Amino acid sequence: MIIDSISRLPLYEGLIPDAGQIAAAFAAQAPERAPYEVREKSYALKEDLKRRFEVHGHTIDLMMATDGAEAIHICPPERLTPAEALPNGADGRKLDGMPQGSAVVLEAGCFCAIFPGEAHMVAGRIDGAEGGVVKWVVKVPCPEAFSVRL
């Protein structure tokens, strides 16, 4: 996992394919210019009991916040209970378990890159406060060296 300022995203080109092009598309707020699928997300933060982990085997989840903030928990998937596969043949699966591991805060102007094999739980409240987040989630195919078997 990497968390940093969006302005520094191009520096990670060696780890995140086309990071510079993604950063330029984000700066222009033009998701159609990104070389990969962009999901524009906007949601309210949730109570811990309503959050779930997921993990990917071949995709980097590159999350880029434009407004608000959220807590994201990261932990090894071995600590969690495997659940259903993601819908429509998407890369990955859901995992059951309460928030654990490391928590990071994704806030406006920052990005978080979550690599294959890193179980992650989004939409966490910060210090119990309600709120929301607006972000891009770019589904970046990862270099083969980062792929994991689920």
MOWO-V536701 format. One record per residue. N is the residue number from 1. RES is the residue in one small letter. PHI is phi in whole degrees, 0 to 359 (NA if undefined). PSI is psi in radians with two decimals (999 if undefined). OMEGA is omega in whole degrees, -180 to 180 (NA if undefined). Layout:
N&RES&PHI&PSI&OMEGA ; N&RES&PHI&PSI&OMEGA
//
This chain:
1&m&NA&2.45&175 ; 2&i&232&2.38&171 ; 3&i&229&2.31&-176 ; 4&d&195&3.12&177 ; 5&s&286&2.46&179 ; 6&i&301&-0.56&179 ; 7&s&298&-0.39&-180 ; 8&r&264&-0.04&-177 ; 9&l&308&-0.74&-179 ; 10&p&301&-0.39&179 ; 11&l&293&-0.29&-176 ; 12&y&262&0.31&-177 ; 13&e&308&-0.64&-179 ; 14&g&292&-0.39&-180 ; 15&l&254&-0.56&-178 ; 16&i&242&1.82&-178 ; 17&p&306&2.36&176 ; 18&d&61&0.53&-179 ; 19&a&304&-0.71&179 ; 20&g&296&-0.74&179 ; 21&q&293&-0.66&177 ; 22&i&295&-0.77&179 ; 23&a&298&-0.69&179 ; 24&a&294&-0.72&178 ; 25&a&297&-0.70&179 ; 26&f&294&-0.78&180 ; 27&a&301&-0.62&179 ; 28&a&275&-0.07&-174 ; 29&q&49&0.84&-179 ; 30&a&234&1.41&-177 ; 31&p&302&-0.46&179 ; 32&e&293&-0.30&178 ; 33&r&274&-0.21&179 ; 34&a&287&2.52&-178 ; 35&p&283&-0.08&-178 ; 36&y&227&2.99&179 ; 37&e&300&2.29&176 ; 38&v&243&2.23&175 ; 39&r&251&2.05&178 ; 40&e&273&2.08&-174 ; 41&k&243&2.52&174 ; 42&s&211&2.07&-178 ; 43&y&206&2.78&176 ; 44&a&280&2.61&176 ; 45&l&288&2.71&-172 ; 46&k&239&2.77&169 ; 47&e&294&2.63&-178 ; 48&d&304&-0.63&-179 ; 49&l&294&-0.32&-178 ; 50&k&259&0.07&180 ; 51&r&260&2.68&178 ; 52&r&224&2.65&174 ; 53&f&276&2.73&167 ; 54&e&215&2.82&-180 ; 55&v&217&2.59&179 ; 56&h&241&2.71&179 ; 57&g&256&-0.48&-173 ; 58&h&224&0.15&-174 ; 59&t&232&2.39&170 ; 60&i&269&2.20&172 ; 61&d&271&1.89&178 ; 62&l&259&1.86&-177 ; 63&m&258&2.24&-176 ; 64&m&231&1.93&-173 ; 65&a&273&2.36&176 ; 66&t&254&-0.44&-179 ; 67&d&205&2.55&178 ; 68&g&77&-2.88&-180 ; 69&a&202&2.72&177 ; 70&e&213&2.67&172 ; 71&a&270&2.36&177 ; 72&i&238&2.16&177 ; 73&h&265&2.42&179 ; 74&i&234&2.33&175 ; 75&c&204&2.86&176 ; 76&p&295&2.36&-178 ; 77&p&298&-0.39&-180 ; 78&e&297&-0.35&179 ; 79&r&278&-0.12&-173 ; 80&l&245&2.93&178 ; 81&t&263&2.09&178 ; 82&p&301&2.45&178 ; 83&a&232&-2.63&-173 ; 84&e&289&2.69&174 ; 85&a&293&2.72&177 ; 86&l&294&2.62&-176 ; 87&p&292&2.77&174 ; 88&n&59&0.52&177 ; 89&g&73&0.26&180 ; 90&a&297&2.69&-180 ; 91&d&291&1.98&173 ; 92&g&127&-3.03&-180 ; 93&r&207&2.80&173 ; 94&k&277&2.71&178 ; 95&l&223&2.52&-180 ; 96&d&256&2.48&179 ; 97&g&157&2.72&178 ; 98&m&283&2.81&178 ; 99&p&307&2.31&-180 ; 100&q&200&3.08&-179 ; 101&g&81&-2.52&-179 ; 102&s&264&2.47&175 ; 103&a&247&2.31&174 ; 104&v&238&2.77&177 ; 105&v&250&2.14&173 ; 106&l&263&2.07&-179 ; 107&e&235&2.88&-178 ; 108&a&309&2.34&180 ; 109&g&91&-0.01&-179 ; 110&c&240&2.83&174 ; 111&f&234&2.76&175 ; 112&c&226&2.16&176 ; 113&a&253&2.08&-180 ; 114&i&250&2.13&-172 ; 115&f&267&2.82&178 ; 116&p&307&2.46&179 ; 117&g&87&-0.06&178 ; 118&e&259&1.86&178 ; 119&a&292&2.33&-176 ; 120&h&223&2.53&-179 ; 121&m&232&2.02&-177 ; 122&v&262&-3.13&172 ; 123&a&72&0.43&-180 ; 124&g&280&2.50&175 ; 125&r&285&2.56&179 ; 126&i&259&2.07&-176 ; 127&d&54&0.59&177 ; 128&g&79&-0.09&-176 ; 129&a&285&2.49&174 ; 130&e&285&2.88&180 ; 131&g&162&-2.79&-179 ; 132&g&201&3.09&179 ; 133&v&217&2.54&173 ; 134&v&238&2.24&-176 ; 135&k&203&2.87&167 ; 136&w&262&2.48&167 ; 137&v&241&1.96&-180 ; 138&v&261&2.19&-179 ; 139&k&268&1.64&-174 ; 140&v&264&2.12&174 ; 141&p&297&2.31&-174 ; 142&c&271&2.72&171 ; 143&p&301&2.53&-175 ; 144&e&307&-0.58&-179 ; 145&a&298&-0.43&-179 ; 146&f&268&-0.20&-178 ; 147&s&297&2.56&176 ; 148&v&227&2.70&177 ; 149&r&269&2.23&180 ; 150&l&265&999&NA
//
